[in-house]
């Protein structure tokens, strides 16, 4: 009983914070770890079970229900079995860690997945030069960096023609959008890298970027992927989904599908990398790939037009 009430209180505080729009850096980090509440939750339930306190047992049951309602929809096994279908479009998004990603290993992973669209973040000239040495670029002849004189750290590669290129006016390393002329039908694709909310200034930018994304139209077919530096436990990301987007993980996820970090800890603790689609698409499969030296796992998803 001594340990039960403090655990119940701590879990309740985190659950309440999850539903709020927190404005402190450390609270953003705490909220991102909401799925791991299942660990103290088990301890609280055990303490309640062996206690003689009816109030503690009722509180533990209520918090357990709230926690499962909050976490399970996003982190339980949703749909691991891939669906088949004609007209599949394979999307890969990867943060390649400009300061330390191994281009050769990342190139091998991209080649193995053989996506139709590649969305890259944290790209620099060194990485591109090393990729050129790997001689894989020929498979994706249409690339956003060749359509603009502006140097960008987020890139779109495509097997199909790109047009109507748009770059974020304030930060070319944040957002690039283009129209893809795919055999299955045209659609808009965007790659982005949202600011990491590790300081007060970056947290303000994080909120601003999510507000800008929420204004994107979902009236026409569109795919958006990249490093969002947010999980579905962050309210700004959930607000974005409410604008007509589906996270491919929610349709075809396999467990938590955590993507960051691949270094420094025994296992990843957050799913920061996402692929979002509008209602025009059906998700056939979703998986995380080998990081290839980056600190992020890539996300690979097969989608197709819903009316195919």
SENU-734316 format. One line per field, with one value per residue (C-alpha): z, x, y. Coordinates in Angstrom, 2 decimals. Each point is the difference from the previous one (the first is absolute). Last residue first. Example, Ala and Ser with C-alpha at 12.3 -4.5 7.8 and 13.67 -1.06 7.14 Angstrom:
% residues 2
z: (7.14_0.66);
x: (13.67_-1.37);
y: (-1.06_-3.44);
//
This chain:
% residues 308
z: (-56.76_1.70_3.12_-1.94_1.16_2.92_0.90_2.98_1.07_3.08_0.53_3.42_1.43_1.50_-3.40_-0.60_-2.35_1.96_-0.96_-0.95_1.76_-1.46_-1.53_-2.35_-2.32_0.97_-2.10_-1.47_-0.88_3.70_0.23_0.90_2.79_0.25_3.37_1.75_3.67_1.47_3.39_2.35_-2.29_1.58_2.18_0.20_-1.28_-3.68_-2.04_1.40_-1.27_-2.27_2.18_-1.90_3.11_-0.94_-3.69_-1.70_-3.02_0.33_2.92_-1.25_-3.33_1.92_-1.45_-0.85_-0.29_2.24_3.16_-0.72_0.44_3.37_1.03_-0.86_1.94_2.97_0.50_0.89_-3.69_-0.08_-0.90_-1.59_-3.32_-1.88_-3.46_-2.02_-1.75_-2.66_-1.83_-2.04_-0.35_2.57_2.78_0.01_2.14_2.82_2.74_-1.31_0.86_3.56_0.30_-1.12_2.51_2.90_-0.80_-0.52_3.53_1.31_-1.82_1.75_3.42_-0.54_-0.91_-2.14_-3.11_-3.00_-2.58_-2.96_-3.05_-3.22_-2.10_-2.77_-2.13_-2.12_-3.65_-1.04_0.01_-2.59_2.35_-0.94_3.39_1.07_2.28_3.57_2.01_3.69_2.85_-1.35_-2.42_2.95_-0.42_-3.35_0.40_-3.40_-2.75_-3.14_-2.48_-1.86_0.59_-2.55_1.20_1.65_2.72_2.37_2.39_2.11_3.36_0.69_-2.71_-2.12_-2.12_-3.72_-0.48_-2.13_0.46_3.78_-0.49_-1.64_-3.03_-1.19_2.92_-1.03_-1.39_3.49_1.03_-1.16_3.44_-0.87_-0.63_3.47_1.44_-1.80_1.24_3.60_-0.24_-1.48_2.92_0.67_3.41_-1.29_-2.88_-1.62_-2.61_-2.37_-2.09_2.68_-0.78_3.61_-0.73_-1.83_2.87_2.51_-2.09_-0.41_3.76_0.53_-2.58_1.18_3.59_2.09_2.29_-0.28_-2.53_1.95_-2.81_1.20_-2.14_-1.75_-2.40_-2.08_-2.12_-2.37_-0.57_-3.14_0.49_3.41_2.90_3.66_2.53_3.29_2.84_0.46_3.28_2.51_2.95_-0.03_-1.37_1.12_3.12_1.58_1.02_0.62_1.76_2.24_0.81_0.84_2.16_1.73_0.89_1.24_2.08_1.54_0.89_1.55_1.90_1.38_1.08_2.06_1.36_-2.27_-1.91_-3.16_0.24_0.14_-2.98_-1.93_0.80_-1.13_-3.24_-0.57_0.69_-3.14_-2.12_0.34_-2.69_-2.65_1.38_-0.76_-2.38_2.80_2.11_-2.82_-0.63_3.75_0.06_-2.72_1.63_-1.98_0.30_-2.20_2.29_-0.52_0.69_3.12_1.57_-0.74_1.47_3.20_0.37_-0.29_2.72_2.33_-0.45_0.63_3.15_1.22_-0.48_1.53_3.61_-0.67);
x: (-7.99_-2.54_2.11_3.11_2.87_2.35_3.16_1.90_3.62_1.17_3.71_1.55_1.65_3.47_1.56_2.55_-2.08_-3.20_-1.49_-3.65_-3.29_-3.13_-3.36_-2.27_-3.00_-1.23_-2.95_0.21_-2.42_-0.65_3.22_3.32_2.52_3.42_1.67_3.35_-0.01_-1.02_1.69_1.98_2.46_1.92_3.05_0.69_2.90_-0.69_-3.03_-2.06_-2.69_-2.29_-2.53_-2.41_-2.24_-1.50_-0.27_-1.83_-2.23_-2.83_1.24_3.58_-1.00_-0.82_-3.28_-0.57_-3.26_0.56_-0.32_3.42_1.50_-1.71_1.49_3.47_-0.59_-1.30_3.11_-0.72_-0.18_3.74_2.00_3.34_-1.88_2.84_-1.37_-3.07_-2.94_-2.15_-2.74_-3.10_-2.15_-2.27_2.55_0.92_2.91_-0.95_0.88_3.57_0.40_-1.21_2.43_2.82_-0.93_-0.14_3.47_1.31_-1.13_1.61_3.23_0.15_-0.70_2.57_-0.04_-3.14_1.60_-1.08_-2.15_1.68_-2.20_-0.63_-3.09_-1.71_-2.92_-1.88_-0.44_-1.47_0.96_2.72_1.45_0.40_1.21_-0.66_2.59_0.44_3.11_-0.01_2.38_3.55_-1.05_-0.93_-1.94_-1.70_-0.67_0.68_-2.52_0.58_-2.87_1.35_1.52_0.26_-0.06_2.64_0.10_2.46_-1.22_2.51_0.34_3.27_-0.66_2.30_-2.05_0.80_-3.08_-1.09_3.14_-0.42_-3.55_1.13_-1.34_2.44_-0.66_1.65_2.94_0.82_1.46_3.58_1.62_2.45_-2.97_-1.22_3.31_-0.34_-3.58_1.07_2.80_-2.37_-2.39_-3.25_-1.61_-3.31_-0.79_-3.30_0.33_-2.90_-0.34_1.71_2.52_0.19_3.35_1.33_-0.96_1.69_3.16_0.12_-0.32_2.93_2.15_-1.01_1.04_-1.83_2.15_-0.44_-2.82_-2.07_-1.83_-3.55_-1.88_-3.37_-0.87_-3.19_-1.08_-2.94_-2.21_-2.16_-1.26_-0.82_1.24_-0.51_2.78_-0.71_1.23_-3.31_-0.39_2.26_-0.33_1.84_-2.38_-3.46_1.50_1.54_-2.88_-2.75_2.51_1.09_-3.55_-1.08_3.08_-0.57_-3.55_1.01_2.84_-2.32_-2.57_2.68_1.46_-3.42_-0.68_3.18_1.09_3.01_1.20_-1.96_0.76_3.76_-0.24_-2.04_2.50_2.91_-1.79_-0.70_3.64_0.91_-3.05_0.98_2.58_-2.55_0.00_3.70_-0.62_-1.91_3.15_2.03_-2.61_-0.11_3.77_-0.26_-2.85_-3.00_-2.42_-3.11_-2.12_-1.34_3.36_0.44_-3.05_1.39_3.38_-1.62_-2.15_3.02_1.83_-3.03_-0.58_3.70_0.00_-3.17_1.28_3.47_-1.15_-2.91);
y: (0.25_2.31_0.45_1.00_-2.16_-0.15_-1.89_1.38_0.20_1.89_0.62_-0.67_3.08_0.53_-0.67_-2.74_-2.10_0.55_-3.40_0.27_0.70_-1.52_0.92_-1.92_0.38_3.48_1.19_3.49_2.82_0.61_1.99_-1.58_0.45_-1.65_0.33_0.20_1.02_-3.36_0.17_-2.28_-1.76_-2.91_-0.63_3.75_2.10_-0.48_-1.11_2.85_0.18_-2.09_-1.81_-2.26_-0.26_-3.36_-0.77_2.85_-0.40_2.51_2.11_-0.30_1.59_3.19_1.24_3.66_1.93_3.03_-2.11_-1.48_3.47_0.42_-3.35_1.32_3.23_-2.07_-2.06_-3.65_-0.79_0.55_3.07_0.87_-0.05_-1.69_-0.62_-0.81_1.59_-1.68_1.88_-0.75_3.13_1.67_-0.40_3.68_1.07_2.39_-2.49_-0.03_3.69_-0.59_-2.90_2.26_2.68_-2.46_-1.36_3.56_0.90_-3.19_0.85_3.37_-1.55_-2.71_-3.71_0.05_-1.62_2.04_-1.79_-1.66_-0.26_-1.89_0.65_-1.98_1.16_-2.52_-0.92_-3.35_-3.67_0.67_2.64_3.67_1.18_3.59_1.55_1.22_0.85_0.94_0.75_0.22_2.73_2.19_3.23_-0.44_-3.70_-1.48_-0.72_-2.07_0.01_-3.04_-3.43_-2.80_-3.62_-2.15_2.63_1.59_2.68_1.88_1.72_1.84_2.56_2.11_2.40_-0.22_-2.12_-2.94_-2.07_-0.12_-1.27_-3.21_-1.87_-2.67_-2.35_-3.30_1.96_1.23_-3.34_0.48_-0.45_2.79_2.28_-0.89_1.18_3.33_0.34_-0.65_2.54_2.58_-0.24_-1.88_0.32_-1.45_-2.35_-1.00_-2.75_-0.78_-3.16_-2.04_-2.76_-1.26_-1.67_3.06_2.28_-2.28_-0.25_3.77_0.44_-2.35_1.81_3.47_-0.67_2.59_2.12_3.73_0.01_-2.52_-1.85_0.73_-2.48_-0.19_-2.79_-0.12_-2.99_0.51_-3.04_-0.12_-3.52_-1.36_-2.01_0.75_-0.33_-1.81_2.18_1.75_1.81_-1.66_2.36_3.32_2.58_-1.12_-1.65_3.10_2.26_-2.54_-2.25_2.87_1.08_-3.55_-0.54_3.36_-1.00_-3.45_1.43_2.61_-2.67_-2.20_2.93_0.94_-3.57_0.04_-3.37_-0.10_-3.03_0.81_3.71_-0.61_-2.35_2.56_2.75_-2.17_-0.84_3.69_0.85_-2.04_0.90_3.64_-0.80_0.97_3.58_0.58_2.88_1.76_0.13_1.57_2.69_0.62_0.58_2.63_1.92_1.22_-2.91_-0.08_-2.17_-3.51_-1.61_2.15_-1.65_-3.46_0.98_1.32_-3.12_-2.28_1.95_-0.06_-3.74_-0.66_2.15_-1.79_-3.54_0.28_0.27_-2.31);
//
